[in-house]
Amino acid sequence: MHILQPKHSKLSAKETEELLTKLNISKAQLPKILISDESLPDDCQIGDLIKIERKTEGKLNIYYRVVV
């Protein structure tokens, strides 16, 4: 992982369910990320949820993607 690349982490099944319930959405409604993306953790599979943490100007922005 490159120093400028945002941190990508895989959510557990419990974290995934909590997030989907909190946002009141399904996995199909989340933006997608390809399984071939180099930034994904090694243990990712299709259907997993990824949390992306990007720091900009001292603020932490969090994004979620589903692996396809």
C-alpha positions in Angstrom: 0.0 0.0 0.0 1.3 3.4 -0.9 1.5 6.2 1.7 -0.9 8.4 -0.2 -3.5 5.7 -0.7 -6.5 5.8 1.6 -6.9 3.0 4.1 -9.2 0.2 2.8 -10.6 -2.3 5.4 -13.1 -5.1 5.1 -16.1 -4.9 7.4 -17.2 -7.9 9.4 -20.7 -9.5 8.9 -21.9 -7.8 12.1 -20.6 -4.4 11.1 -22.1 -4.8 7.6 -25.6 -5.5 9.0 -25.3 -2.6 11.5 -24.3 -0.2 8.7 -27.1 -1.4 6.3 -29.7 -1.1 9.1 -28.4 2.4 10.2 -28.5 3.7 6.6 -31.7 1.8 5.7 -30.3 0.5 2.4 -29.3 -2.7 0.8 -25.9 -3.7 -0.6 -27.2 -3.1 -4.1 -27.6 0.6 -3.4 -24.0 1.1 -2.4 -21.3 2.2 -4.9 -19.2 -0.7 -6.3 -15.5 -1.5 -6.3 -14.0 -4.2 -8.5 -12.4 -7.3 -6.9 -9.4 -6.6 -9.2 -8.7 -3.2 -7.5 -5.1 -3.2 -6.1 -6.1 -1.3 -3.0 -8.4 -4.0 -1.6 -7.2 -6.2 1.3 -6.1 -9.7 0.2 -9.0 -11.6 1.9 -11.8 -9.8 0.1 -14.5 -11.7 -1.8 -17.4 -10.6 -4.0 -20.2 -9.2 -1.8 -17.9 -7.9 1.0 -18.3 -4.3 2.2 -15.2 -2.1 2.2 -14.6 0.9 4.4 -12.4 3.6 2.9 -10.9 6.2 5.2 -9.5 9.3 3.5 -7.9 12.2 5.4 -8.3 15.6 3.8 -7.4 18.9 5.4 -7.4 17.3 8.9 -10.8 15.8 8.4 -11.5 12.1 8.1 -14.0 11.1 5.3 -15.4 7.6 5.3 -16.8 5.9 2.2 -18.3 2.5 1.8 -18.1 0.2 -1.3 -19.4 -3.3 -2.1 -17.0 -5.6 -3.9 -18.1 -6.8 -7.3 
